[in-house]
Amino acid sequence: MSHNPSLGSASGAADSHVTHRGTQSSNGRRRREAANAKRRNHPRLRFSVTSYGLRMRNRGEKEMAGRRGLRRLLPRLLRRRGAAAAAAGGVITSASTAASQDDRRRSGKGGGVPGSKAARRAFGVLWPLGLFFIGSRQKPVRENEVEVYKSPEEWKRELPPEAAKVIVDRGTEYAFSSDLYTEQRAGEYECRACGAALYISEDKFDSGTGWPSFTKAVSANAVKKTLQPIYLLGDLSCREVRCTRCGAHLGHVFGDGPAPTGKRHCINGVSLSFVPKQAETKAEL
């Protein structure tokens, strides 16, 4: 049997080519695997990804733990504070009441903290009203302090309703509602309740407030000044003005008047009666 050299060379070349391609593919696969392994094992990349994940996870866990801790801690602190306040005030809460409060709090019917929201809201509304009531209080008229004394019921029977509301109940008329605000005739202004002389037209001035205003009373003893706390918020020199003879409420005196006194007696018109001078009275007749 004869040997064909051309056939042998061709088959050898084919085998070497196949072997070379297999070697290249295996080398490429090894290189890719090495690159992937290097990428996975890269210390900087692994540290950054891992630290970021841990950081985010720890942050979330801390936030959740903090919220859970506050939700658990706040009721305890409030209970301790309420117990301390009750003990200081001499009020002892029984164990059954505390247990029932805890049961209501767990079931969502107790409001979550001692004292209902309605009570706190009511307190928030009522305390300014209480301060206003205390600040608006006026000293009552006592029988031994005035020359002409009558009970509030007696005054209300004798006076018109609009005058009794101011003189007896210590109210205030509407601004610009009195005819005496624009009164320019010469004369004397008397107390509508007892007829005592209080102011004269020479001391009257236009204050622009809507109430008859005077720089001073007809005499030092004609009116009495008492303290009404709420008016001190706007003027520390403000005082309530009363008729010295009968204690009728007239108005208030402020420290923003013109010279020479610097005072402004702001008086309700329904508390006054105007008596013009005799010369003008005869001329009118």
C-alpha positions in Angstrom: 0.0 0.0 0.0 1.5 3.3 -1.0 1.5 6.5 1.1 0.0 9.7 -0.2 2.0 12.6 1.2 -0.5 15.3 0.0 -3.3 13.6 1.9 -1.3 13.3 5.0 -0.3 17.0 5.0 -3.9 18.1 4.5 -5.2 16.1 7.3 -2.5 17.3 9.6 -3.2 20.9 8.8 -6.9 20.3 9.5 -6.1 18.7 12.9 -3.7 21.5 13.8 -6.4 24.2 12.8 -9.0 22.5 15.0 -6.6 22.2 17.9 -5.6 25.9 17.5 -9.3 27.1 17.5 -10.0 25.0 20.6 -7.0 26.5 22.3 -8.1 30.0 21.4 -11.7 29.4 22.7 -10.5 27.9 25.9 -8.0 30.8 26.4 -10.8 33.3 25.7 -13.1 31.6 28.1 -10.4 31.5 30.8 -9.6 35.2 30.2 -13.3 36.1 30.5 -13.6 34.1 33.7 -10.5 35.7 35.1 -11.9 39.1 34.2 -15.2 38.4 35.8 -13.5 37.0 38.9 -11.3 40.0 39.1 -14.3 42.3 38.7 -16.2 40.4 41.4 -13.2 40.4 43.7 -12.2 44.0 43.1 -11.7 45.4 46.6 -12.8 49.0 45.9 -15.9 48.0 44.1 -16.8 45.3 46.6 -16.3 47.7 49.5 -18.3 50.5 47.9 -21.3 48.3 47.0 -21.2 46.4 50.3 -20.7 49.5 52.5 -23.6 51.3 50.7 -25.9 48.4 51.2 -24.9 48.1 54.9 -25.2 51.8 55.3 -28.7 51.9 53.8 -29.8 48.9 55.8 -28.4 50.2 59.0 -30.1 53.6 58.4 -33.4 52.0 57.8 -33.1 49.7 60.9 -32.1 52.7 63.0 -35.0 54.8 61.8 -37.4 52.0 62.4 -35.9 51.2 65.8 -36.0 54.9 66.7 -39.7 55.2 65.8 -40.6 52.0 67.7 -38.6 53.3 70.6 -40.4 56.6 70.7 -43.8 55.0 70.4 -42.9 52.8 73.3 -41.1 55.4 75.4 -43.5 58.3 75.1 -46.5 56.7 76.8 -44.2 55.6 79.6 -42.9 59.1 80.1 -46.3 60.6 80.0 -47.6 58.0 82.5 -44.7 58.7 84.8 -45.3 62.5 84.5 -49.0 62.1 85.2 -48.3 59.8 88.2 -45.8 62.3 89.6 -48.3 65.2 89.2 -51.1 63.2 90.8 -48.9 62.3 93.7 -47.9 65.9 94.2 -51.5 66.9 94.2 -52.5 64.3 96.6 -54.4 62.2 94.1 -53.7 58.5 94.1 -54.6 56.5 91.0 -55.6 52.9 91.7 -54.1 50.0 89.9 -57.3 49.0 88.3 -57.7 52.5 86.8 -54.2 52.4 85.4 -54.8 48.9 84.0 -58.0 50.1 82.4 -56.2 53.1 80.9 -53.6 50.8 79.5 -56.2 48.6 78.0 -58.0 51.5 76.4 -54.7 52.8 75.1 -53.8 49.5 73.5 -57.2 49.2 72.0 -57.0 52.7 70.5 -60.0 54.0 72.6 -58.1 55.9 75.2 -56.5 58.7 73.1 -53.0 57.4 73.6 -52.0 59.9 76.4 -53.5 60.8 79.8 -56.2 63.4 79.3 -58.4 63.4 76.3 -57.9 65.7 73.3 -61.3 67.3 73.9 -60.2 68.3 77.4 -57.0 69.8 76.2 -58.7 71.7 73.4 -61.3 73.0 75.9 -58.6 74.2 78.2 -56.8 75.9 75.3 -60.0 77.8 74.5 -61.1 78.6 78.1 -57.9 79.8 79.6 -57.8 83.0 77.5 -61.5 83.6 78.3 -60.7 83.1 82.0 -57.9 85.7 81.8 -60.2 88.1 80.0 -62.9 87.6 82.7 -60.4 88.3 85.5 -59.0 91.3 83.7 -62.4 92.8 83.0 -63.6 92.5 86.6 -64.5 95.8 88.2 -64.7 96.6 91.9 -68.4 96.5 93.0 -70.2 99.5 94.4 -70.6 99.2 98.2 -73.2 101.0 100.2 -70.7 102.6 102.6 -68.6 104.1 99.8 -71.2 106.2 98.1 -73.7 108.9 99.2 -76.6 107.7 97.0 -76.8 103.9 97.0 -79.4 101.7 95.2 -79.3 98.1 94.3 -78.8 97.2 90.7 -82.4 96.1 90.4 -83.6 99.5 91.7 -81.3 101.4 89.2 -82.6 99.2 86.3 -86.2 100.1 87.2 -85.4 103.8 87.1 -83.1 104.0 84.2 -83.7 103.3 80.5 -82.4 99.9 79.3 -79.6 101.4 77.3 -78.4 103.6 80.2 -78.7 100.8 82.7 -76.6 98.5 80.5 -73.7 101.0 80.8 -74.3 102.6 84.3 -75.2 99.4 86.2 -73.8 96.5 84.1 -70.5 98.4 83.3 -71.0 98.2 79.6 -70.0 100.5 76.7 -72.2 102.3 74.2 -71.4 102.2 70.5 -69.1 104.8 69.2 -70.7 107.9 67.6 -74.1 106.7 68.9 -74.6 109.6 71.4 -75.9 113.0 70.5 -73.6 114.5 73.2 -70.6 113.6 71.1 -71.4 116.5 68.8 -72.8 118.8 71.4 -71.2 122.2 71.2 -73.3 124.3 73.4 -72.0 125.7 76.7 -73.3 124.0 79.7 -72.7 121.3 82.3 -72.7 117.5 82.1 -74.3 115.7 85.0 -74.6 112.1 86.1 -77.7 110.6 84.6 -78.3 108.4 87.6 -78.0 110.9 90.5 -77.7 114.3 88.9 -74.2 115.2 90.3 -72.2 117.7 88.3 -69.3 115.9 86.5 -67.9 117.9 83.5 -68.3 121.3 81.9 -68.3 122.2 78.2 -65.1 124.3 78.5 -63.1 121.1 79.2 -64.7 119.1 76.3 -62.8 118.4 73.1 -63.2 116.3 70.0 -61.0 113.2 70.4 -62.2 111.5 67.2 -63.0 108.4 69.2 -66.8 108.6 69.0 -67.4 109.2 72.7 -67.7 112.6 74.5 -64.2 113.4 75.8 -63.0 115.8 78.5 -59.6 116.9 79.7 -60.6 116.9 83.4 -63.6 116.6 85.7 -65.4 119.6 87.1 -63.6 119.0 90.4 -61.1 116.6 91.9 -63.8 114.8 93.9 -66.5 114.7 91.2 -65.3 111.4 89.8 -63.6 108.3 91.3 -61.0 106.3 89.4 -60.7 102.6 89.9 -58.5 99.9 88.5 -59.7 97.6 85.6 -56.7 95.3 84.8 -57.5 94.6 81.1 -57.1 98.2 80.1 -53.6 98.3 81.4 -52.5 96.3 78.4 -52.9 99.4 76.2 -52.3 102.2 78.7 -50.8 101.7 82.2 -52.4 105.0 83.3 -55.9 103.9 82.3 -58.5 103.8 85.0 -62.3 103.3 85.2 -64.2 106.5 85.9 -67.2 106.4 88.3 -69.5 109.0 89.7 -68.3 109.6 93.3 -71.8 110.3 94.5 -73.6 107.2 93.3 -70.9 104.9 91.8 -72.4 104.9 88.3 -70.1 103.7 85.6 -69.1 106.6 83.3 -66.2 105.4 81.2 -62.4 105.4 81.4 -59.6 107.9 81.6 -56.5 107.5 79.4 -53.1 109.1 79.4 -53.2 110.4 75.7 -55.2 113.6 76.2 -54.2 117.1 75.2 -52.6 119.8 77.3 -52.7 121.0 80.0 -53.7 117.8 81.8 -52.6 115.2 79.2 -55.7 113.1 80.2 -58.6 112.0 78.1 -61.8 111.2 80.0 -63.6 109.0 77.5 -67.2 109.0 78.8 -70.3 107.2 77.6 -73.0 109.6 76.5 -75.9 107.6 78.0 -74.2 108.1 81.4 -74.5 111.9 81.1 -77.2 114.5 81.1 -76.5 117.8 79.4 -77.7 121.0 81.1 -77.2 124.2 79.0 -76.4 127.5 80.5 -79.3 129.7 81.7 -78.6 132.5 79.2 -79.0 130.0 76.3 -82.0 128.4 77.9 -83.8 131.8 78.3 -83.0 132.7 74.7 -84.5 129.5 73.4 -87.7 130.1 75.4 
